[in-house]
């Protein structure tokens, strides 16, 4: 069993993430491309920041534990 960390968000990122319905949050987290695995995976142990007005999640692949990221356009 792996232990996932509690997500760390900057203040602005936390506001944007909270505005997304929970069912959509789950879909976004489970649909992240891993370049090493070469397919979609779930992001784990992630943090969130705002970059150019969009929400950027950075974390690890649930399968290979490599680095992955997800940009959520907020416009």
Secondary structure as GFF3:
##gff-version 3
##sequence-region A 1 75
A	DSSP	beta_strand	8	9	.	.	.	ID=ss1
A	DSSP	alpha_helix	11	18	.	.	.	ID=ss2
A	DSSP	alpha_helix	22	29	.	.	.	ID=ss3
A	DSSP	beta_strand	32	34	.	.	.	ID=ss4
A	DSSP	beta_strand	39	41	.	.	.	ID=ss5
A	DSSP	beta_strand	43	51	.	.	.	ID=ss6
A	DSSP	beta_strand	54	61	.	.	.	ID=ss7
A	DSSP	beta_strand	67	72	.	.	.	ID=ss8
###
